[in-house]
Amino acid sequence: MTHHSFSTMLRFTTTLAVAAVLAFGALPARAEYPDKPIKLIVGFRAGGSTDTLATALSKEMEAVLGQPVVKEVRAGGGGAKAAAAAKLAAPDGYTLVMAVTPTFAFNTAAIPGKTPYTKDDFDYLESLSKAQEGIYAKADAPFKTWAEMIAYAKKGNKLTYSAVTPFDKLFVRFVNKKEGTNIKTIPTKGGSGAMKNVLGGHTDLGFSGGSHVKMLGKNKITVLASLRGEPLIDTPDVPTVMALGYPITFEAHFLIAAPKGLPGDVKKTLVSAIQKASQGGAVRAILAKLPFPEEQLGPDGLKASIDAAYERYVNMVKSLK
């Protein structure tokens, strides 16, 4: 090809390219995230601790991101319904889920293959706080400590336990197997339901994710054990279940996750927005009222926490087979 022919072809190609741009317009640049409302699926009932915290977080995130953050409650299965719905959404940052650590760790470990998601189906963004999980009895119960309760049960006395989560049933089975007791679980809706059962004398023991704190000052209950890896803030002298000889913990962080595969810049924007929002007045007021301590683990720390919890629950399930 001669130099003249090449120059002619180059001019012709350039002319076609310019004509195409004029005819169809330049390709649109990717819109800056976010450019539309974000959906936040909440895994627990309206009015509960998770939902209340989600309402406050939505408000603060809107202020940070400049877009509406719309709450959608899908309660059920310890957050499983919400997680399953979020998993099916596009990983574009416009669908988030707010639940707790056991939603992703315990549910998938306790019933492997039957939960419609795995712990690896999500990008974990940030935690907001940690609940204060414990086991308590009515203040006038015939025992004041966990050891006294076990001794009482071993004498043949019948005890019942208000089970709020799937973990409760498994934990009581674990205790019965280890101690030779026969504590019965009673399915109960929410921490408030468990408290009503215990105070009303309908059950002997109850699970609390933090609702028991309000009753401590009224001397209506006695906390027997912390289900966390450390003592509860308001009852630091009460032993953990691990210290009592049970190699398990039930530690729930309130957290936000997204479908796996978020673009890097979108994930960075969301993590930053959640961290800023968690320091907002609305969120801090709710945490102070519940009261739950703030705890931001960061994306990597949160995932590591969920992975570790999952392994503990898998081992717990194996020990009961």
Helices and strands as residue ranges (DSSP letters): H 3-24, E 38-42, H 49-65, E 69-73, G 77-79, H 80-87, E 95-100, H 101-104, H 106-110, G 119-121, E 122-130, E 134-138, H 146-154, E 160-163, H 166-179, E 184-187, H 190-199, E 205-208, H 213-216, E 221-226, E 253-259, H 264-277, H 281-289, H 298-319
